[in-house]
Amino acid sequence: MSFTRYIAPCVALMMLAMPASAKNLSDTQQAQLDEIVSLLEDNPKLIANLNQSLQTFVEQQQTFKQNLAKRRDWFESKTHSWIGAENPAVTVVNFMDYNCPYCKKLEDELQKLVAAHDDVKVINIAVPLKQQTIDELGTNSAVYAMNVWLEQPEAFAQVHELLMKKRGMHDARSLEKIAKKTKTEQWLKTPEETGKAVADNYRAFVELGLRGTPAMIIGDQVAPGYLPYPQLEAMVEAAKAEG
């Protein structure tokens, strides 16, 4: 069998894995694709593994798109806190953890983003990956924050800011200190509905194939991990251009 018949499925899969807008390749992308083809011509033993890997990747992308479509309306659930535009051109869905140092670092970039772009909305979806419960309180920072967001929204911005500013993991002392300062002590509990809502946040995190926090969904693209402001803004501008 000729090499062309080997390479064709691989190249086709690579093209399928790209967004529609990327199929009109730039000069740089075409050069990179030519390099890949040349590499495979010189190392044909790589083709089978590449073919399987790309097939798996495409299947994962299709599953992601299906699950993302199912969750689009859910992103707008009243249980998720948000900042920015009420009717945005672009929405950034940020899966975050109040105990994650990179989420804390990203917070400043997100605040800067909505300050600079009055047509951007950031939705924060809290997933307590690092700490499911604080034994002394029987709750965690995600549940506490959601309680405040739903029941005492005028205090939420300050609570969120203080939760994000603390270095390291939260404990009973840190949550009690924040609650006392913001007069939100009564929300240091876990109502059944709030507990279920936070659990659903985690289910969505798993369904979408996310691996850690922060993880942002901007349009149809996933940005895993912390992004400095220039890269974050560039992704938002690209999403705006795509409409």
Salt bridges, closest charged atoms under 4 A:
GLU76 OE1 - LYS121 NZ 2.88
GLU107 OE2 - HIS160 NE2 3.10
ASP119 OD1 - LYS240 NZ 2.95
GLU161 OE2 - LYS165 NZ 2.89
GLU192 OE2 - LYS196 NZ 3.25
ASP200 OD1 - ARG71 NH2 3.29
ASP200 OD1 - ARG203 NE 3.31
GLU207 OE1 - ARG71 NE 3.03
ASP220 OD1 - ARG72 NH2 2.68
GLU233 OE2 - HIS117 NE2 2.68
GLU237 OE2 - HIS117 ND1 3.84
